Amino acid sequence: MTGRRRWPALFVLVGLLALAAYAWGVYEDRSGGRTLVAVALFRPLIVGGAGLVLLAVAVAARTRTGRVAAGLLTACTLLYATGALVLQDGFQRQVTSRQPRPGAPGDVLTVTYVGNAGTESELRSHELTLRTGSGWGERHWSVATLPEIAPDGGTFKSAVWADRGHVLVTTTKGTRTIAVPAP
């Protein structure tokens, strides 16, 4: 195999590896997944987009008709990246609270604010997540996603541990208790 034929194959291999890494990040972003793997690999623009662009370049290098397919794939990748940037800018994530579980300091309840002050109130929410472990072994479980304004009209104020298995959520209209899933 000549040098001219070798580099497109290398681009295909690296592109497929990047897409496989992205798929692993998507998988670990689920409830119960590894937190650091999801944070590192669930990056549509960096990992997924790079894989698609490398595959497009490899296709373009093989044949003349492949250049048309590569151009279409690259255009789709750029549109996808633009949409992902718009969504990423529209929804900022900020951890507002971290509280260790009573009797289990390795388990932490995090409250994350999702949205911008300029977005509509229906698009703003608070995510409650239980995190267990540390380092590469840290896992996360979704407890609840609460809208900024609840159906009863109350605005989210706080979420604290009621006891080892329940979280007390306070709004301007009252309180409610949410059961925490067992990790």
Short mmCIF file of the C-alpha atoms (twelve columns), coordinates in Angstrom:
data_MODEL
# 
_entry.id   MODEL 
# 
loop_
_atom_site.group_PDB 
_atom_site.id 
_atom_site.type_symbol 
_atom_site.label_atom_id 
_atom_site.label_alt_id 
_atom_site.label_comp_id 
_atom_site.label_asym_id 
_atom_site.label_seq_id 
_atom_site.Cartn_x 
_atom_site.Cartn_y 
_atom_site.Cartn_z 
_atom_site.pdbx_PDB_model_num 
ATOM 1   C CA . MET A 1   0.000   0.000  0.000  1 
ATOM 2   C CA . THR A 2   1.472   3.327  -1.028 1 
ATOM 3   C CA . GLY A 3   1.684   6.398  1.167  1 
ATOM 4   C CA . ARG A 4   -1.091  8.061  -0.838 1 
ATOM 5   C CA . ARG A 5   -3.471  5.198  -0.082 1 
ATOM 6   C CA . ARG A 6   -2.411  4.785  3.543  1 
ATOM 7   C CA . TRP A 7   -3.426  8.160  5.005  1 
ATOM 8   C CA . PRO A 8   -7.135  7.956  4.022  1 
ATOM 9   C CA . ALA A 9   -7.315  4.595  5.804  1 
ATOM 10  C CA . LEU A 10  -5.677  6.176  8.854  1 
ATOM 11  C CA . PHE A 11  -8.260  9.000  8.772  1 
ATOM 12  C CA . VAL A 12  -11.067 6.402  8.621  1 
ATOM 13  C CA . LEU A 13  -9.596  4.567  11.612 1 
ATOM 14  C CA . VAL A 14  -9.153  7.745  13.679 1 
ATOM 15  C CA . GLY A 15  -12.632 8.999  12.651 1 
ATOM 16  C CA . LEU A 16  -14.260 5.712  13.692 1 
ATOM 17  C CA . LEU A 17  -12.347 5.769  16.997 1 
ATOM 18  C CA . ALA A 18  -13.545 9.343  17.647 1 
ATOM 19  C CA . LEU A 19  -17.163 8.343  16.918 1 
ATOM 20  C CA . ALA A 20  -16.800 5.283  19.181 1 
ATOM 21  C CA . ALA A 21  -15.456 7.520  21.980 1 
ATOM 22  C CA . TYR A 22  -18.393 9.893  21.485 1 
ATOM 23  C CA . ALA A 23  -20.839 6.950  21.627 1 
ATOM 24  C CA . TRP A 24  -19.216 5.862  24.904 1 
ATOM 25  C CA . GLY A 25  -19.687 9.389  26.276 1 
ATOM 26  C CA . VAL A 26  -23.365 9.375  25.241 1 
ATOM 27  C CA . TYR A 27  -23.803 5.997  26.965 1 
ATOM 28  C CA . GLU A 28  -22.168 7.159  30.196 1 
ATOM 29  C CA . ASP A 29  -24.296 10.340 30.276 1 
ATOM 30  C CA . ARG A 30  -27.290 8.206  31.281 1 
ATOM 31  C CA . SER A 31  -28.467 7.908  34.872 1 
ATOM 32  C CA . GLY A 32  -25.986 5.640  36.652 1 
ATOM 33  C CA . GLY A 33  -23.137 6.353  34.225 1 
ATOM 34  C CA . ARG A 34  -19.577 7.384  34.989 1 
ATOM 35  C CA . THR A 35  -19.447 11.146 35.443 1 
ATOM 36  C CA . LEU A 36  -15.898 11.882 34.254 1 
ATOM 37  C CA . VAL A 37  -16.257 9.729  31.125 1 
ATOM 38  C CA . ALA A 38  -19.489 11.553 30.226 1 
ATOM 39  C CA . VAL A 39  -17.892 14.958 30.828 1 
ATOM 40  C CA . ALA A 40  -14.802 14.089 28.778 1 
ATOM 41  C CA . LEU A 41  -16.412 12.309 25.819 1 
ATOM 42  C CA . PHE A 42  -19.990 13.588 25.512 1 
ATOM 43  C CA . ARG A 43  -18.823 16.515 23.379 1 
ATOM 44  C CA . PRO A 44  -20.744 16.710 20.100 1 
ATOM 45  C CA . LEU A 45  -18.540 19.415 18.603 1 
ATOM 46  C CA . ILE A 46  -15.148 18.164 19.662 1 
ATOM 47  C CA . VAL A 47  -15.350 14.371 19.573 1 
ATOM 48  C CA . GLY A 48  -18.356 13.642 17.336 1 
ATOM 49  C CA . GLY A 49  -17.706 16.461 14.865 1 
ATOM 50  C CA . ALA A 50  -14.026 15.591 14.572 1 
ATOM 51  C CA . GLY A 51  -14.911 11.986 13.752 1 
ATOM 52  C CA . LEU A 52  -17.339 13.038 11.020 1 
ATOM 53  C CA . VAL A 53  -14.885 15.515 9.492  1 
ATOM 54  C CA . LEU A 54  -12.090 12.914 9.424  1 
ATOM 55  C CA . LEU A 55  -14.409 10.440 7.691  1 
ATOM 56  C CA . ALA A 56  -15.418 13.130 5.174  1 
ATOM 57  C CA . VAL A 57  -11.775 13.893 4.363  1 
ATOM 58  C CA . ALA A 58  -11.034 10.179 3.915  1 
ATOM 59  C CA . VAL A 59  -14.004 9.744  1.558  1 
ATOM 60  C CA . ALA A 60  -12.959 12.807 -0.463 1 
ATOM 61  C CA . ALA A 61  -9.449  11.453 -0.864 1 
ATOM 62  C CA . ARG A 62  -10.620 8.119  -2.338 1 
ATOM 63  C CA . THR A 63  -12.581 9.124  -5.449 1 
ATOM 64  C CA . ARG A 64  -13.898 12.089 -7.362 1 
ATOM 65  C CA . THR A 65  -17.515 11.180 -6.633 1 
ATOM 66  C CA . GLY A 66  -16.498 10.846 -3.016 1 
ATOM 67  C CA . ARG A 67  -15.747 14.555 -2.960 1 
ATOM 68  C CA . VAL A 68  -19.443 15.317 -3.455 1 
ATOM 69  C CA . ALA A 69  -20.406 12.951 -0.624 1 
ATOM 70  C CA . ALA A 70  -17.641 14.418 1.540  1 
ATOM 71  C CA . GLY A 71  -18.845 17.942 0.792  1 
ATOM 72  C CA . LEU A 72  -22.395 17.019 1.832  1 
ATOM 73  C CA . LEU A 73  -21.148 15.282 4.980  1 
ATOM 74  C CA . THR A 74  -18.983 18.260 5.890  1 
ATOM 75  C CA . ALA A 75  -21.893 20.679 5.297  1 
ATOM 76  C CA . CYS A 76  -24.131 18.556 7.541  1 
ATOM 77  C CA . THR A 77  -21.395 18.484 10.191 1 
ATOM 78  C CA . LEU A 78  -21.061 22.271 10.091 1 
ATOM 79  C CA . LEU A 79  -24.847 22.717 10.383 1 
ATOM 80  C CA . TYR A 80  -24.900 20.276 13.286 1 
ATOM 81  C CA . ALA A 81  -22.011 22.096 14.985 1 
ATOM 82  C CA . THR A 82  -23.748 25.456 14.518 1 
ATOM 83  C CA . GLY A 83  -26.954 24.110 16.061 1 
ATOM 84  C CA . ALA A 84  -25.039 22.565 18.958 1 
ATOM 85  C CA . LEU A 85  -23.267 25.889 19.622 1 
ATOM 86  C CA . VAL A 86  -26.573 27.772 19.610 1 
ATOM 87  C CA . LEU A 87  -28.104 25.281 22.061 1 
ATOM 88  C CA . GLN A 88  -24.984 25.276 24.216 1 
ATOM 89  C CA . ASP A 89  -25.028 29.072 24.456 1 
ATOM 90  C CA . GLY A 90  -28.757 29.069 25.167 1 
ATOM 91  C CA . PHE A 91  -28.527 26.711 28.137 1 
ATOM 92  C CA . GLN A 92  -25.832 27.386 30.685 1 
ATOM 93  C CA . ARG A 93  -25.374 24.858 33.488 1 
ATOM 94  C CA . GLN A 94  -24.287 25.996 36.939 1 
ATOM 95  C CA . VAL A 95  -24.063 23.885 40.092 1 
ATOM 96  C CA . THR A 96  -25.810 25.904 42.802 1 
ATOM 97  C CA . SER A 97  -25.690 23.455 45.703 1 
ATOM 98  C CA . ARG A 98  -23.752 20.351 46.857 1 
ATOM 99  C CA . GLN A 99  -24.838 18.506 50.004 1 
ATOM 100 C CA . PRO A 100 -23.487 15.216 51.395 1 
ATOM 101 C CA . ARG A 101 -26.079 12.556 52.212 1 
ATOM 102 C CA . PRO A 102 -26.714 12.138 55.949 1 
ATOM 103 C CA . GLY A 103 -24.764 9.105  57.150 1 
ATOM 104 C CA . ALA A 104 -22.998 8.636  53.780 1 
ATOM 105 C CA . PRO A 105 -20.572 11.509 53.088 1 
ATOM 106 C CA . GLY A 106 -19.450 9.833  49.813 1 
ATOM 107 C CA . ASP A 107 -22.918 10.419 48.337 1 
ATOM 108 C CA . VAL A 108 -23.602 14.015 47.310 1 
ATOM 109 C CA . LEU A 109 -26.821 15.686 46.149 1 
ATOM 110 C CA . THR A 110 -26.107 18.376 43.555 1 
ATOM 111 C CA . VAL A 111 -28.559 20.997 42.375 1 
ATOM 112 C CA . THR A 112 -27.739 22.337 38.898 1 
ATOM 113 C CA . TYR A 113 -29.405 25.395 37.388 1 
ATOM 114 C CA . VAL A 114 -30.011 24.996 33.639 1 
ATOM 115 C CA . GLY A 115 -30.855 28.051 31.521 1 
ATOM 116 C CA . ASN A 116 -30.074 31.730 31.187 1 
ATOM 117 C CA . ALA A 117 -31.753 34.688 32.810 1 
ATOM 118 C CA . GLY A 118 -32.752 35.878 29.318 1 
ATOM 119 C CA . THR A 119 -34.576 32.667 28.367 1 
ATOM 120 C CA . GLU A 120 -38.264 32.044 28.914 1 
ATOM 121 C CA . SER A 121 -39.175 30.605 32.322 1 
ATOM 122 C CA . GLU A 122 -40.427 27.364 30.700 1 
ATOM 123 C CA . LEU A 123 -36.866 26.701 29.520 1 
ATOM 124 C CA . ARG A 124 -35.212 27.209 32.911 1 
ATOM 125 C CA . SER A 125 -35.011 24.321 35.353 1 
ATOM 126 C CA . HIS A 126 -33.131 22.788 38.269 1 
ATOM 127 C CA . GLU A 127 -31.683 19.287 37.981 1 
ATOM 128 C CA . LEU A 128 -31.238 17.229 41.149 1 
ATOM 129 C CA . THR A 129 -28.493 14.617 40.797 1 
ATOM 130 C CA . LEU A 130 -27.060 12.068 43.232 1 
ATOM 131 C CA . ARG A 131 -23.307 11.539 42.801 1 
ATOM 132 C CA . THR A 132 -21.505 8.605  44.399 1 
ATOM 133 C CA . GLY A 133 -17.824 7.691  44.508 1 
ATOM 134 C CA . SER A 134 -14.927 9.810  43.350 1 
ATOM 135 C CA . GLY A 135 -12.499 10.131 40.461 1 
ATOM 136 C CA . TRP A 136 -13.021 7.863  37.440 1 
ATOM 137 C CA . GLY A 137 -15.396 5.710  39.493 1 
ATOM 138 C CA . GLU A 138 -17.814 8.574  40.261 1 
ATOM 139 C CA . ARG A 139 -21.332 7.820  39.036 1 
ATOM 140 C CA . HIS A 140 -24.389 10.047 38.759 1 
ATOM 141 C CA . TRP A 141 -28.110 9.297  39.108 1 
ATOM 142 C CA . SER A 142 -30.886 11.632 38.073 1 
ATOM 143 C CA . VAL A 143 -33.233 12.347 40.985 1 
ATOM 144 C CA . ALA A 144 -35.541 14.940 39.395 1 
ATOM 145 C CA . THR A 145 -35.731 17.821 36.940 1 
ATOM 146 C CA . LEU A 146 -37.778 20.662 38.364 1 
ATOM 147 C CA . PRO A 147 -39.011 23.592 36.264 1 
ATOM 148 C CA . GLU A 148 -38.158 27.103 37.415 1 
ATOM 149 C CA . ILE A 149 -41.874 27.721 37.872 1 
ATOM 150 C CA . ALA A 150 -43.814 24.679 39.124 1 
ATOM 151 C CA . PRO A 151 -47.270 23.764 37.778 1 
ATOM 152 C CA . ASP A 152 -48.827 25.200 40.963 1 
ATOM 153 C CA . GLY A 153 -47.189 28.566 40.198 1 
ATOM 154 C CA . GLY A 154 -44.470 28.324 42.851 1 
ATOM 155 C CA . THR A 155 -40.878 29.242 42.083 1 
ATOM 156 C CA . PHE A 156 -38.042 26.868 43.016 1 
ATOM 157 C CA . LYS A 157 -36.118 27.943 46.141 1 
ATOM 158 C CA . SER A 158 -34.047 25.010 47.414 1 
ATOM 159 C CA . ALA A 159 -33.547 21.266 47.736 1 
ATOM 160 C CA . VAL A 160 -32.082 19.712 50.899 1 
ATOM 161 C CA . TRP A 161 -31.862 16.232 52.389 1 
ATOM 162 C CA . ALA A 162 -34.925 15.404 54.503 1 
ATOM 163 C CA . ASP A 163 -33.392 12.073 55.558 1 
ATOM 164 C CA . ARG A 164 -31.124 9.406  54.071 1 
ATOM 165 C CA . GLY A 165 -33.576 8.448  51.295 1 
ATOM 166 C CA . HIS A 166 -35.586 11.628 50.630 1 
ATOM 167 C CA . VAL A 167 -35.016 15.178 49.425 1 
ATOM 168 C CA . LEU A 168 -37.167 18.095 50.570 1 
ATOM 169 C CA . VAL A 169 -37.870 20.548 47.729 1 
ATOM 170 C CA . THR A 170 -39.023 24.035 48.712 1 
ATOM 171 C CA . THR A 171 -40.885 26.419 46.402 1 
ATOM 172 C CA . THR A 172 -42.583 29.729 47.104 1 
ATOM 173 C CA . LYS A 173 -45.884 27.805 47.358 1 
ATOM 174 C CA . GLY A 174 -44.737 25.093 49.794 1 
ATOM 175 C CA . THR A 175 -42.639 21.949 50.085 1 
ATOM 176 C CA . ARG A 176 -42.693 18.424 48.695 1 
ATOM 177 C CA . THR A 177 -40.635 15.299 49.286 1 
ATOM 178 C CA . ILE A 178 -38.893 13.316 46.512 1 
ATOM 179 C CA . ALA A 179 -37.567 9.786  47.001 1 
ATOM 180 C CA . VAL A 180 -33.928 9.335  46.002 1 
ATOM 181 C CA . PRO A 181 -33.083 6.242  43.920 1 
ATOM 182 C CA . ALA A 182 -30.802 3.701  45.535 1 
ATOM 183 C CA . PRO A 183 -27.432 3.619  43.738 1 
# 
